[in-house]
Amino acid sequence: MTTAEDHKSDGIGKDLIVYVCLLALAGLQFVIAYQNIDASQMFTRMLAVACIEAGLAVLFFMHLWTEKRAFLLFVVIFTVGVLLGMQYGWTDSFRMVTGTPFAK
């Protein structure tokens, strides 16, 4: 069991390193934004950088890195499941604009 003193002994060094990495990734997003590339290439590059940024923030600033691996795996699977479940409704959103499909 970890105590508050265990977390204090870690210091702020690791958090600062992660913060600098997040700043560098944000700068990389600006570099990607000003490149002359396809929209699909820009989307995939920006999405990849954003996923890395989100992963770093969740792991270190929300202290998931110190949790048990089973809990971390549960959080990842649950989050992916929720995001996939949210995508289920997008296909029905066009009905609001065009009405019921194939209705004549």
WOTAMO-V533252 format. One record per residue. NEAR is the number of other C-alpha atoms within 12 Angstrom. Layout:
[[NEAR] [NEAR]]
This chain:
[[9] [12] [10] [10] [10] [11] [15] [13] [12] [15] [13] [14] [13] [20] [21] [16] [17] [23] [20] [17] [22] [26] [19] [18] [27] [22] [18] [23] [25] [17] [17] [24] [21] [14] [16] [11] [15] [13] [15] [11] [15] [22] [18] [17] [23] [26] [20] [19] [27] [25] [20] [22] [27] [21] [25] [26] [25] [22] [24] [24] [21] [15] [18] [21] [20] [20] [18] [14] [13] [13] [15] [20] [16] [15] [20] [18] [14] [14] [16] [14] [14] [13] [14] [13] [13] [14] [13] [12] [13] [13] [13] [15] [15] [12] [14] [12] [10] [11] [12] [12] [13] [7] [7] [5]]
